[in-house]
Amino acid sequence: MTITTEPARRAMRPVRILLFALVWFSCAWFGSWELNPNNATRLFAAISLVEDGDATIDEFAALTIDKASFAGHAYLDKAPGMTLAALPAVWIADAVTGTRAADFGAVPGGPGFETYLRLRTRIAVAIGPAVLTALAAVLLFDLGMGLTGSAAAGLFAALGYALGTPIWGWSTTLLGHAVVADCYGVAFWAIWRGSGGRSGTRRYAAIAGAALGWAVVVEHQAVLAAVPIGLWALWQLRDRADRLRLAGIAVAAGIVALLPLAAYNIIAFGTPFRVGYSGVVGWEGMHQGLFGLGWPRLTVMRAVLFSFQLGLVWVAPVLLLAPLGLVAWLRRPERRALAITAIATALIVLLVNAAYVYWDGGNTTGPRFLIPAVAPLALGLAAEWWRAGGRGERLAMTLLLTLSIAVNAMIAAAEIYTPPLVTFPVGQWVAVAFARGLLRTVPSEWFGWSPWAGFALWAVLAVPALAWLARRVSRAA
């Protein structure tokens, strides 16, 4: 059965539901180190906003190397999107436990405070990145299925995206890399749905604009890779009489999504036109060029793609298939514009990474600044499944996806923050930590289970879900 009609798409509803549940569960089940400076500084700002009504993080300044300084006060030195998204988690945890940061002294610390941070981090992940990554996976499934007529192609793209790459591991943190990728995926889907002559076009325009706007709130440089996505939207609407109205709706939705950024800046700095990056402390390279951006370097591109230490191919081998699929679509006139957009979006992310003074990302498993490129590359996974005609070829692709999921299960469970001096993080750090049972799972952190028991419960639930999804879409093929 070719998945092109609405009844056929509705028949895939159980797949969408289980796919969402599986990805959300997988992201929320595992955790990252709550005192990693990148994680912690975002949560510190959220705690100050909820508990003190201001954006200063003076009482936490000694606990993080990632901070900004203005007028003698310490602040978040990042884009505030993930901090703003964490506000409900802090409020919920405070209301339920009755505990506040001030209960741990003027300079908080100790095991109790770490538990306090861990709870708020885990809740923030569960209601933030885990939800967005699960949503993006479902929409990429729908997009891949619609573009190829194959539910299997859509599922290959969705699983490759959400569980076969470090999108999974970064969705266990408060860093914004996975969320930006999610927003790009949502925008691609909304533009495709809204330009296909379906009802609700205005709604899709608003979704696309809001997704791209929020991506900029989460990571300001996301605006650069959003440009080709916006241009593709205009191209898709070129023959429509209402194209200006739809473009206006998208722009208005993007502006609305940016309003929290302005509100945060006003609360923190008294003006909407100052950003935390301008006051970074201890990272002098951030004052070079445009907040640390200079000219892209070819050596950096090679390193983040292929090197043992940071290469994307080692943490997401399934993405080796993505360029093949996108090239195949370049040869098809009806898919060429989409392929060009996906390639341009991924290339801009790569160029920005290569131009950044701190391009290696410090503590990271894989090239964390390259993660937003995974969303457009996932479209290439659907295209390559569609292109591959032989049973043997698709079996090899499935095995590569299985390997990628296994690698990223270890990363998500054991360590997304590999120290920067490790030569081959997957083999020398992540696999070693995994083999020793140094894992972070919900049952092991909160209910006294062993880490292995927590991982085993995830596997007992996740593996049958994966098998059912594969069987269900294969019947529809």
C-alpha positions as CSV (number, residue, x, y, z in Angstrom):
1,M,0.0,0.0,0.0
2,T,1.4,3.4,-1.0
3,I,0.9,6.0,1.7
4,T,-0.4,8.9,-0.3
5,T,-4.1,9.1,0.6
6,E,-5.6,10.6,3.8
7,P,-7.2,7.2,4.9
8,A,-3.8,5.5,4.5
9,R,-2.1,8.3,6.5
10,R,-4.8,7.9,9.2
11,A,-4.0,4.2,9.3
12,M,-0.5,5.2,10.5
13,R,-1.9,6.9,13.6
14,P,-0.9,4.1,16.0
15,V,2.7,4.3,14.5
16,R,2.8,8.0,15.3
17,I,1.5,7.5,18.8
18,L,4.0,4.8,19.7
19,L,6.8,6.6,17.9
20,F,6.2,9.7,20.0
21,A,6.0,7.7,23.2
22,L,9.1,5.7,22.4
23,V,11.2,8.8,21.7
24,W,9.9,10.8,24.6
25,F,10.5,7.9,27.0
26,S,14.0,7.3,25.7
27,C,15.0,11.0,26.1
28,A,13.3,11.4,29.6
29,W,14.5,8.1,30.9
30,F,18.2,8.9,30.8
31,G,20.0,12.0,32.3
32,S,23.0,14.2,31.9
33,W,25.2,15.6,34.6
34,E,23.3,18.5,36.2
35,L,26.5,20.4,37.3
36,N,28.0,20.5,33.8
37,P,28.5,24.3,33.4
38,N,26.5,24.5,30.2
39,N,23.6,22.7,31.8
40,A,23.8,24.4,35.2
41,T,24.1,28.0,34.1
42,R,20.8,27.8,32.2
43,L,19.1,26.2,35.2
44,F,20.6,28.8,37.6
45,A,19.0,31.6,35.6
46,A,15.7,29.8,35.7
47,I,15.9,29.3,39.4
48,S,16.7,33.0,40.0
49,L,13.8,34.1,37.8
50,V,11.3,31.9,39.6
51,E,12.6,32.2,43.2
52,D,14.0,35.7,43.3
53,G,12.2,37.5,40.4
54,D,15.5,38.6,38.7
55,A,18.0,37.1,36.3
56,T,21.2,37.5,38.3
57,I,23.0,34.3,39.2
58,D,25.4,35.8,41.7
59,E,24.9,33.1,44.4
60,F,25.7,30.4,41.8
61,A,28.6,32.1,40.0
62,A,31.3,30.0,41.7
63,L,29.6,26.8,40.4
64,T,29.9,27.5,36.7
65,I,32.6,28.8,34.3
66,D,29.9,29.8,31.9
67,K,28.6,33.2,32.9
68,A,28.4,36.9,31.9
69,S,29.1,39.9,34.0
70,F,27.3,43.3,33.9
71,A,27.5,46.0,36.5
72,G,29.1,43.7,39.1
73,H,26.5,41.0,38.7
74,A,26.7,37.5,37.2
75,Y,24.2,36.4,34.5
76,L,23.5,33.7,32.1
77,D,25.9,34.0,29.1
78,K,23.8,32.1,26.7
79,A,20.7,32.6,24.6
80,P,17.8,32.3,27.2
81,G,15.5,30.0,25.3
82,M,16.3,26.8,27.4
83,T,16.2,28.9,30.6
84,L,12.8,30.2,29.8
85,A,11.6,26.7,28.9
86,A,12.8,25.4,32.3
87,L,10.8,28.0,34.3
88,P,7.8,25.6,34.7
89,A,10.0,22.8,35.9
90,V,11.5,25.0,38.6
91,W,8.1,26.2,39.7
92,I,6.6,22.7,39.7
93,A,9.5,21.2,41.7
94,D,9.4,24.1,44.2
95,A,5.7,23.7,44.7
96,V,5.9,20.0,45.2
97,T,8.9,19.8,47.4
98,G,8.7,23.1,49.2
99,T,12.5,23.5,48.7
100,R,14.3,26.5,47.3
101,A,17.9,27.2,46.5
102,A,18.2,29.6,49.5
103,D,17.7,26.6,51.8
104,F,21.2,25.4,50.9
105,G,23.0,28.6,52.0
106,A,24.3,31.8,50.5
107,V,26.7,29.7,48.3
108,P,24.7,26.5,47.6
109,G,26.5,23.2,47.5
110,G,26.6,19.6,48.8
111,P,24.7,16.4,47.9
112,G,21.3,17.9,48.8
113,F,21.8,20.8,46.5
114,E,22.9,18.4,43.7
115,T,19.6,16.5,44.2
116,Y,17.7,19.8,44.1
117,L,19.3,20.6,40.7
118,R,18.9,17.1,39.4
119,L,15.2,17.0,40.0
120,R,14.6,20.4,38.2
121,T,16.9,19.4,35.4
122,R,15.1,16.1,34.8
123,I,11.6,17.7,34.9
124,A,12.8,20.5,32.5
125,V,14.1,17.8,30.1
126,A,10.9,15.8,30.3
127,I,8.6,18.7,29.5
128,G,11.0,20.4,27.1
129,P,13.6,18.8,24.9
130,A,12.1,15.3,25.2
131,V,8.7,16.5,24.1
132,L,10.1,18.5,21.2
133,T,12.4,15.7,19.9
134,A,9.5,13.3,20.1
135,L,7.3,15.7,18.2
136,A,10.0,16.3,15.6
137,A,10.4,12.6,15.1
138,V,6.7,12.2,14.4
139,L,6.6,15.1,12.0
140,L,9.7,13.8,10.2
141,F,7.9,10.4,9.9
142,D,4.9,12.2,8.4
143,L,7.1,14.3,6.1
144,G,9.3,11.3,4.9
145,M,6.2,9.2,4.3
146,G,4.5,12.0,2.4
147,L,7.5,12.7,0.2
148,T,8.2,9.1,-0.7
149,G,4.9,7.4,-0.4
150,S,6.5,4.9,2.0
151,A,5.8,4.6,5.7
152,A,9.1,2.6,6.0
153,A,11.1,5.5,4.6
154,G,9.4,7.9,7.0
155,L,10.1,5.6,10.0
156,F,13.8,5.2,8.9
157,A,14.2,9.0,8.8
158,A,12.4,9.5,12.2
159,L,14.3,6.8,14.1
160,G,17.6,7.7,12.4
161,Y,17.0,11.3,13.5
162,A,15.8,10.8,17.1
163,L,17.6,7.7,18.3
164,G,20.4,7.1,15.7
165,T,22.2,10.4,16.3
166,P,23.3,12.4,19.4
167,I,20.0,14.3,19.1
168,W,19.0,11.6,21.7
169,G,21.8,12.4,24.1
170,W,21.5,16.2,23.7
171,S,17.7,15.9,24.4
172,T,18.6,14.7,27.9
173,T,20.3,18.1,28.6
174,L,19.3,21.7,28.8
175,L,21.6,22.7,26.0
176,G,19.8,23.9,22.9
177,H,21.4,21.9,20.1
178,A,18.7,19.2,19.8
179,V,15.9,21.8,20.3
180,V,17.1,23.9,17.4
181,A,17.3,20.8,15.2
182,D,13.7,19.9,16.3
183,C,12.6,23.4,15.4
184,Y,14.1,23.0,11.9
185,G,12.3,19.7,11.5
186,V,9.0,21.2,12.5
187,A,9.5,24.1,10.1
188,F,10.3,21.7,7.2
189,W,7.1,19.7,7.9
190,A,4.9,22.8,8.3
191,I,6.1,24.4,5.1
192,W,5.5,21.1,3.2
193,R,2.1,20.6,4.7
194,G,1.1,24.3,4.2
195,S,2.2,24.5,0.6
196,G,0.5,21.3,-0.6
197,G,-2.9,22.8,-1.2
198,R,-4.3,21.3,2.1
199,S,-6.7,23.1,4.5
200,G,-5.3,25.0,7.4
201,T,-2.5,26.7,5.4
202,R,-2.5,29.7,7.7
203,R,-2.0,27.5,10.6
204,Y,1.0,25.8,9.0
205,A,2.5,29.2,8.1
206,A,2.2,30.2,11.8
207,I,3.8,27.0,12.9
208,A,6.7,27.4,10.6
209,G,7.3,31.0,11.6
210,A,7.0,30.2,15.3
211,A,9.4,27.2,15.1
212,L,12.1,29.2,13.4
213,G,11.6,32.2,15.7
214,W,11.9,29.9,18.8
215,A,15.1,28.4,17.4
216,V,16.6,31.8,17.5
217,V,15.6,32.3,21.1
218,V,17.3,29.0,21.9
219,E,20.5,29.7,19.9
220,H,20.9,33.1,18.2
221,Q,23.0,31.8,15.4
222,A,20.1,29.5,14.4
223,V,18.9,32.5,12.3
224,L,21.6,31.8,9.7
225,A,20.6,28.3,8.9
226,A,16.9,29.3,9.0
227,V,17.4,31.5,6.0
228,P,17.3,28.8,3.3
229,I,14.3,27.3,5.0
230,G,12.5,30.6,4.8
231,L,13.5,31.0,1.1
232,W,12.2,27.5,0.4
233,A,8.9,28.5,1.9
234,L,8.6,31.5,-0.4
235,W,9.5,29.3,-3.4
236,Q,6.8,26.9,-2.5
237,L,4.3,29.7,-2.3
238,R,5.4,31.5,-5.5
239,D,2.3,30.6,-7.5
240,R,-0.3,31.2,-4.7
241,A,-2.4,34.4,-4.7
242,D,-2.3,34.5,-0.9
243,R,1.5,34.2,-0.7
244,L,2.1,37.6,0.9
245,R,-0.6,37.0,3.5
246,L,0.9,33.7,4.4
247,A,4.4,35.1,4.5
248,G,3.1,37.9,6.8
249,I,1.5,35.3,9.1
250,A,4.8,33.4,9.3
251,V,6.7,36.6,10.1
252,A,4.2,37.6,12.7
253,A,4.4,34.2,14.4
254,G,8.2,34.4,14.4
255,I,8.0,37.8,16.0
256,V,5.7,36.5,18.7
257,A,8.1,33.6,19.3
258,L,10.9,36.2,19.8
259,L,9.0,38.2,22.4
260,P,10.2,36.0,25.3
261,L,13.7,36.9,24.3
262,A,12.9,40.6,24.5
263,A,11.1,40.1,27.8
264,Y,14.1,38.2,29.3
265,N,16.6,40.9,28.1
266,I,14.4,43.7,29.6
267,I,14.2,41.8,33.0
268,A,17.9,41.0,33.0
269,F,19.5,44.1,31.4
270,G,16.8,46.7,31.2
271,T,16.8,46.7,27.4
272,P,15.7,44.3,24.8
273,F,18.9,45.0,22.7
274,R,21.6,43.5,24.9
275,V,22.5,39.8,24.9
276,G,24.3,37.8,27.5
277,Y,27.1,36.9,25.1
278,S,28.3,40.5,25.1
279,G,29.4,40.1,28.7
280,V,31.0,36.7,28.7
281,V,33.6,36.2,31.4
282,G,36.7,34.0,30.9
283,W,36.2,33.2,27.2
284,E,38.1,36.0,25.5
285,G,37.6,34.5,22.1
286,M,33.9,35.4,22.3
287,H,34.9,39.0,21.9
288,Q,36.5,38.3,18.5
289,G,34.5,38.8,15.3
290,L,30.8,38.4,15.8
291,F,30.6,36.8,19.3
292,G,33.4,34.4,18.4
293,L,32.5,33.8,14.8
294,G,35.2,34.4,12.2
295,W,36.0,32.7,8.9
296,P,35.2,29.0,8.4
297,R,38.2,26.7,8.4
298,L,38.5,23.6,6.3
299,T,40.5,21.8,9.0
300,V,37.6,22.3,11.4
301,M,35.1,21.0,8.9
302,R,37.1,17.8,8.5
303,A,37.5,17.4,12.2
304,V,33.8,17.7,13.1
305,L,32.8,15.4,10.3
306,F,35.5,12.7,10.3
307,S,38.0,12.9,13.1
308,F,38.1,10.2,15.8
309,Q,37.7,12.8,18.5
310,L,34.7,14.7,17.2
311,G,33.6,13.2,13.9
312,L,29.9,13.0,13.3
313,V,30.4,9.7,11.4
314,W,31.5,7.9,14.6
315,V,28.4,9.0,16.7
316,A,25.9,8.8,13.9
317,P,27.0,6.4,11.2
318,V,23.5,6.2,9.8
319,L,24.0,9.8,8.5
320,L,26.5,8.5,6.0
321,L,23.4,7.6,3.9
322,A,21.9,11.1,4.0
323,P,24.0,12.7,1.3
324,L,23.2,9.8,-1.1
325,G,19.5,10.4,-0.7
326,L,19.7,14.1,-1.1
327,V,21.8,13.8,-4.2
328,A,19.1,11.4,-5.6
329,W,16.5,14.0,-4.9
330,L,18.6,16.7,-6.7
331,R,18.0,14.7,-9.9
332,R,14.2,14.8,-9.5
333,P,12.7,18.1,-10.5
334,E,9.8,17.8,-8.0
335,R,12.2,17.3,-5.0
336,R,15.1,19.5,-6.2
337,A,14.1,22.6,-4.2
338,L,13.7,20.6,-1.0
339,A,17.0,18.9,-1.5
340,I,18.8,22.2,-2.2
341,T,17.2,23.6,1.0
342,A,18.2,20.7,3.1
343,I,21.8,20.7,1.8
344,A,22.1,24.5,2.3
345,T,20.7,24.4,5.8
346,A,23.1,21.6,6.8
347,L,26.0,23.4,5.1
348,I,25.4,26.7,6.9
349,V,25.4,24.8,10.3
350,L,28.7,23.3,9.3
351,L,30.2,26.6,8.2
352,V,29.1,28.3,11.4
353,N,30.7,25.5,13.5
354,A,33.9,25.9,11.4
355,A,33.9,29.7,11.9
356,Y,33.4,29.6,15.7
357,V,36.5,30.2,17.8
358,Y,35.5,27.4,20.3
359,W,34.5,25.1,17.6
360,D,35.3,21.8,19.4
361,G,32.7,22.5,22.1
362,G,34.7,21.5,25.2
363,N,33.1,18.6,27.0
364,T,31.1,16.8,24.3
365,T,30.5,13.4,22.7
366,G,30.6,14.2,19.1
367,P,30.4,17.7,17.4
368,R,27.7,19.4,19.5
369,F,27.6,22.5,17.4
370,L,26.8,20.4,14.3
371,I,23.7,18.8,15.8
372,P,21.2,21.2,14.2
373,A,22.3,19.9,10.8
374,V,20.8,16.5,11.7
375,A,17.2,17.7,10.9
376,P,17.8,18.5,7.2
377,L,20.1,15.4,6.9
378,A,17.2,13.2,8.2
379,L,15.3,14.1,5.0
380,G,18.2,12.4,3.1
381,L,17.6,9.3,5.1
382,A,14.0,9.1,3.9
383,A,15.2,9.8,0.3
384,E,17.9,7.1,0.5
385,W,15.4,4.4,1.7
386,W,13.1,5.4,-1.2
387,R,16.0,5.2,-3.6
388,A,17.3,1.8,-2.4
389,G,15.3,-0.8,-4.3
390,G,16.9,-4.1,-3.3
391,R,16.1,-6.1,-0.2
392,G,19.7,-6.6,0.6
393,E,20.5,-2.9,0.3
394,R,17.7,-2.1,2.8
395,L,18.8,-4.8,5.1
396,A,22.2,-3.2,5.2
397,M,20.6,0.2,5.9
398,T,18.6,-1.3,8.7
399,L,21.8,-2.8,10.3
400,L,23.5,0.5,10.0
401,L,20.6,2.2,11.8
402,T,20.6,-0.5,14.5
403,L,24.3,0.2,15.1
404,S,23.6,3.9,15.3
405,I,20.8,3.3,17.8
406,A,23.1,1.1,19.9
407,V,25.9,3.7,19.9
408,N,23.5,6.5,20.9
409,A,21.8,4.4,23.6
410,M,25.3,4.1,25.2
411,I,25.9,7.9,24.8
412,A,22.5,8.9,26.2
413,A,22.8,6.5,29.2
414,A,26.4,7.0,30.0
415,E,27.9,10.3,28.9
416,I,27.1,13.0,26.4
417,Y,29.8,15.2,28.0
418,T,33.1,13.5,27.2
419,P,36.1,15.4,28.4
420,P,37.9,17.3,25.5
421,L,41.3,15.4,25.7
422,V,39.8,11.9,25.0
423,T,41.1,10.8,21.6
424,F,38.2,8.5,20.7
425,P,35.2,9.3,22.9
426,V,32.9,6.4,21.8
427,G,35.5,3.7,22.4
428,Q,37.7,5.2,25.1
429,W,35.1,6.9,27.3
430,V,31.5,6.2,26.5
431,A,31.9,2.4,26.0
432,V,34.1,2.1,29.1
433,A,31.6,4.0,31.3
434,F,28.7,2.0,29.9
435,A,30.6,-1.3,30.5
436,R,31.2,-0.3,34.1
437,G,27.5,0.6,34.6
438,L,28.2,4.3,35.1
439,L,24.7,5.2,33.8
440,R,22.0,7.7,34.7
441,T,18.5,6.4,34.6
442,V,15.3,7.4,36.3
443,P,15.1,4.3,38.5
444,S,18.8,4.3,39.5
445,E,18.7,8.0,40.4
446,W,15.4,8.1,42.2
447,F,14.3,4.6,43.3
448,G,17.4,2.9,44.4
449,W,17.7,0.5,41.4
450,S,21.1,-0.5,40.0
451,P,22.0,1.4,36.8
452,W,21.9,-1.8,34.9
453,A,18.4,-2.6,36.1
454,G,17.3,0.9,34.9
455,F,18.8,0.4,31.5
456,A,17.4,-3.1,31.2
457,L,13.9,-1.8,31.9
458,W,14.3,0.7,29.1
459,A,15.4,-2.0,26.7
460,V,12.6,-4.3,27.7
461,L,10.1,-1.6,26.8
462,A,11.9,0.0,23.8
463,V,13.1,-3.0,21.8
464,P,9.6,-4.5,21.4
465,A,8.3,-1.0,20.5
466,L,10.9,-0.7,17.8
467,A,10.1,-4.2,16.5
468,W,6.4,-3.4,16.4
469,L,7.0,-0.1,14.5
470,A,9.2,-1.9,12.0
471,R,6.6,-4.7,11.5
472,R,3.7,-2.3,11.2
473,V,5.3,-0.1,8.5
474,S,6.6,-3.1,6.6
475,R,3.0,-4.4,6.2
476,A,2.1,-1.0,4.7
477,A,4.9,-1.0,2.2
